[in-house]
Amino acid sequence: MKDRIKELRKALGLSQAKFGERIGSSGSSIANYEVGISTPLKSVVTAICKEFNVSETWLRTGEGEMFNQEVDEIT
């Protein structure tokens, strides 16, 4: 997961500090996830997926697309 967090952050063009700020974590926590010192809690994974519209399956396993498909609302 560490490589995918870094890949996502870079794809979004965010620093570790800005990425962390968006999900309620510190830049140092993001750095620790990216180098594998620590693994994010489920609540952090959920926050990443919700904030950035990321597929949890992709984030956890690398399978599928990085971003969830947006569904047009039927009016």
NORRA-V752990 format. One line per field, one symbol per residue. phi: phi as a letter, one per 20 degrees, with the letter a starting at -180 (. if undefined). burial: I if it has 24 or more other ideal C-beta (glycine too) atoms within 12 Angstrom, else O. Layout:
BEGIN
phi=???
burial=???
END
This chain:
BEGIN
phi=.gffffffgffemdffffffgfdnceffffgfffenfcdffgffgffffffdleffffffdnenefdffedffed
burial=IOOIIOOIIOOOOOOIOOIIOIIOIOOOIIOOIIOOOOOIOOOIIOIIIOIIOIOIOIIOOOOOOIOOOOOOOOO
END
